[in-house]
């Protein structure tokens, strides 16, 4: 009882101190509100926009899907320069604020494309006579592209920094508590995004389908305005870390030193050498991983032959100007080591961006009940985020404790296991999509009537599990395994993988469309779904996913044990280098 009373008193003191200081839980509502509103606007646009491009801009499904993949790729690559600018120059707060405003401007351009007369090709029914519909001209595409550019710039600011900025609000908590808080925070953050997605694909998509695109694009534009305002209103409560130009100093110095000293001779045993390291740093000898990089910090290849002054031997040993520290070499190794696993996560974009599921739903029976209510085609994507949100919400409370008893791992599953599970579920989603599309096509051609659109639920649910396992696992993996000075950049790596996956998706669509339609044959991705073979396209993606999973297993084996960078991530900051 006495111990309980002391613990309660300490907790109250901690809470009082937290309320007086900046950051902590009181800053999160403004940050998460900004993210939720931005995601409601973005998801409400992305999920159903293939319909807007097809019906209003007269683009074929293949061309519209390819354009959306390219835009997605640009939006996912934009966080790389955004993260660099945030971490090295402006800080995360300024970059998120600029990104939110840019997203608002982009949404205004897209809204104006629906409002301004002459911003689109003349009206025409693409579903009845697509060959008679005039294609969009350059002046029409200018409105779209302007909106896409500003939205991509905004994504470059918000995506890599928003979650990391929220994590910054706990930077003054004790390290042991912070680790536990961050795991819960990541799941809660992603769960809140799931709620935003469900609102977007129900309310926003319903408005677009039933009230028209003028109102349908005005709603996400208004939400983006609220998103930017919400973030700026909480400005006084935030911990705002300034940008540090040291973000790439360590890695850049290590790369330069490794190139300069590439001809140096390494001792047979790493511990036999003498290395340049930080004063009072635990790491005085580099690890054996990627051993060739140890040349960048080696003063001498033997302890007996330690030079008293630098550079006289011609081998690059002992010249402090040509060396970096052990700590910097290990940072470079950590960045190099995550790249194979990063490359294996590119496939996740294929499972998450199911653009063709919307026209599939258009060709299926979407009636619910006897009242004649027709579910909007884009709304079926709600099952994606519903599954993801339920899994994320249940993981810490019920699933992780059960898995902890089975695996003995405090997290329940290791980060690599979660990534691997995501890749498996993504592959299963593509296989399920192939089976359903094949059955839908056979039933339509056999005169059996339209198949229920609710058969699309399994592929959306599997895609949601792919995101819940894979994306959250990737976020934790990069955030944990890379230096804390690269927090925004580690988040940007996820979006870079999604961008590479979107480019690959666009390339696959173009290759499949051209190759399958060669010689006058009907393309797999024909405008008429019944004439095409979209099921073959999905089977192709499932095959790619299976091969990619085998590649991931090899990458995970080659990477080795997780969490081995913890020792150096906070060591020796600001200390003087020494031998």
Protein Blocks (a to p, Z undefined) as FASTA:
>chain_A
ZZmmmmmmmmmmmmmmmmmmgghjllmmmmmmmmmmmmmmmmmmmmmmmmmmmmmnopaf
klmmmmmmmmmmmmmmmmmmmmmmmmmmnommlmmmmmmmmmmmmmmmmmmmmmpghiac
cdddfklmmmlpccddfklmmmmmmmmmmmmmmmmmmmmmmmmmmmmmmmmgcfklmmmm
mmmmmmmmmmmmmmmmmmmmmmmmmmmmmnojklmmmmmmmmmmmmmmmmmmmmmmpccd
dddfklmmmmmmmmmmmmmmmmpccdfblklpccdddehiablbdcfehkllmmmmcfbf
bfklccfbghklonopoiaklpccfklmmmmmmmmmmmmmmmmmmmmmmmmmcmklmmmm
mmpcfbecjkopacdfklmmmmmmmmmmmmmmmmmmmmmmmmmmmnopanlpafklmmmm
mmmmmmmmmmmmmmmmmmmmmmmmnonopadfklmmmmmmmmmmmmmmmmmmmmmmmmmm
pcfklmmmmmmmmmmmmmmmmmmmmmmmmmmmmmmmgghiacfkbfblmlmcfklmmmmm
mmmmmmmmmmmmmmmmmnopghilmmmmmgoihiacdZZ
